Amino acid sequence: MRGSNHSGMRQFNERIVLQAIRHHGAIPKADLARLTQLSTQTVAIIVGRLLDDDLLIKQERIRGKIGQPSVPLSLNPEGAYSIGVQVGRRNLELLVADFCGQPVLRHEVHYDYPDPQVLMTQIAEGLHALQVQLGERWERVVGVGLTAPLSVHKWADLMQGDAAQALRRWEGLNLRAQVQALTDLPVVFAKDTMAACVAELLQGHGQDTRSFLYVFVGTFIGGGLVLGGHVLSTDRGNAGAIGSMPMDRPTQMGSFPPQLLQVASGWQLEQALLAQGHDPLLIHDDAIMQSTYQACTEPWLQQASQALAMVVANSAALLDLDAVVMDGSLGASLMTALRERTLAALAQYRFDGMHQPRLLAGRVGAHARALGGALLPLHSQFFPDKDIILKQDIE
């Protein structure tokens, strides 16, 4: 990425310098000038401003080389902070990320279902708790990245009683506006699995993989798509919405084939556990792989891996992917088993005339959705890649 020496490009050039340091680590001014193709004088002026704003810090001088000792510059982790608010099927997570994109504080609330009437109070309490913990550093918080599934009210069809009634209250609710009313910080919204994809792009495999399908397995499965180093975002927010992919052909007129989310979500395993009298939240615990629960896990792993293998093969044919990255909120051992089963199931598919993508374990983990939310305000304010900003309505 190159900068411009035109005087009207001041802010953009500052973002170019920050981006270069983020990608390449601590680096002296002379190397920054060569990397960004900005003049030495322009870089010196920009670095001076960023140091004055506490966004950069100087490292120890490098000695022993030809010429004057150089001083590497790096991002100041305490230069700015951002908050991710992730609304999930069974939990609310608030996460504070520093200027380097690393999590520093978390606040989590668990529930049986997200009731919007209760949720706003929980979010307000979580924001207050984080403000108290940050203390004076709160002044350097630049925004809130809000993430949630789209069409939460449609979950009501899977529930009964009070849960179904609470979920129907999501229909027509503008979640971003509701959260904005709770804080003076600017709030940006992204679909939860798309935010998780952003986290993987910026903090995980996206640092060395240009194009990949991102798969997040939680209560419901979803995903995102990275092409050429950019998250693919559309007006409707459905790019990479693999949960809706059909898994078969209609068997007769008027019938509908199952979608991926109906066969490869954690929801189906939860229901199998409940039917056997077990705790459904075991899907997030490594204990789920014990032989006691094999009657539940084995059928689910079989159907989920077969379905995911079909998604990988079809996506590879359409998009010529480098990799498919699988992550999720399920227990680590269960995610490992699902990935290994999916890799084995791919042996049933021919890849003649196309590239078989690598199947990789996500590097971010269960908190990817909240971290991705926290990264959005940082990048919208400090980095030049505007494609990373995901603006969607939630209704």
Helices and strands as residue ranges (DSSP letters): G 7-9, H 10-24, H 29-36, H 40-52, E 56-58, E 73-75, E 81-87, E 91-98, E 103-110, H 116-134, G 135-140, E 141-148, G 152-158, H 161-168, H 175-180, E 187-191, H 192-203, G 205-207, E 212-217, E 221-227, E 230-231, G 242-244, G 260-262, H 266-275, G 280-284, G 286-289, G 291-293, H 294-319, E 323-328, H 332-345, G 346-348, E 358-361, H 368-382, G 386-388
